[in-house]
Amino acid sequence: MTSTERRQKIMLHIHQNSSGKVDDFVHLFNVSAVTIRHDLNLLEKEGCVTRCYGGARLNPNFAFDQPLCHKDQINRNIKLSIAKAAAELIDDGDAIILDSGSTISLMPQYLTQKQQLVVMTNALNTAYQLSSYDNVNLHVIGGTLRRTACSLIGSHGEQQIRSYLFDKLFLGVDGFDLIAGITTPDNYEAQINRAMCNAARKVIAVTDSTKFGRKSFCMIRAVNQIDILVTDSHIPSTTHQSLLESGVEVIIAEQTIN
């Protein structure tokens, strides 16, 4: 087991129990107390936990992995408006990547009138929607299924992405923090997302405002390394201003969908 995998399991334990003790983790992972304290210190530095006597407690702002079917129902009308606004950034003839995620999965319905699109995705639900679109040249990233996100991850997919150059990446978000950056709970998802970022001329983050101020375990990209953020009007004013000062274009989706 790698140190990253151990820390993910520590976070899962803390998520399920609201806290965790150093002694319990020592026995669970058969490592020293020094190693566990180091893990917990790193997790606290990343905003995942708060250290307490003998262990750590859950940070309520940490973004955990949730099944896609659950996330689909959260703020759905707002997500539809954001997905529509994001789709308006796509031009005829564009080559794009659509990441996995509940908001990204709502974008295909707004692509029916676009012409000659090349779309690559690692999301099985998005690929299924696009499979009947005659205007889309569809490429599906191969890999191992991450069931909670209905996405494909792994080194094979990362290598596949590196063979291409895309105009735009539409990146889903689990956590969006000015300091911690754009984060996700899964290390393998983060790796394939980083490959997507490196293969795209323009990186467009797509998220509703509930994700601001939340942190997760694995960083994908610093917020000042994205080009555009598409979100809703509830973005904190301090976050909005900081992004503008960093050169990030912020698009506020109008909620016209009921």
Sequence and secondary structure as in RCSB ss.txt:
>XXXX:A:sequence
MTSTERRQKIMLHIHQNSSGKVDDFVHLFNVSAVTIRHDLNLLEKEGCVTRCYGGARLNPNFAFDQPLCHKDQIN
RNIKLSIAKAAAELIDDGDAIILDSGSTISLMPQYLTQKQQLVVMTNALNTAYQLSSYDNVNLHVIGGTLRRTAC
SLIGSHGEQQIRSYLFDKLFLGVDGFDLIAGITTPDNYEAQINRAMCNAARKVIAVTDSTKFGRKSFCMIRAVNQ
IDILVTDSHIPSTTHQSLLESGVEVIIAEQTIN
>XXXX:A:secstr
  HHHHHHHHHHHHHHHSEEEHHHHHHHHT  HHHHHHHHHHHHHTTSEEEETTEEEE TTB     HHHHTTTT
HHHHHHHHHHHHTT  TT EEEE  STTGGGSGGG TT  SEEEEESBHHHHHHHTT TTEEEEE  SEEETTTT
EEESHHHHHHHTT  EEEEEEE SEEETTTEEEES HHHHHHHHHHHHTEEEEEEE  GGGBT B SEEEE GGG
 SEEEE TTS HHHHHHHHHTT EEEE      
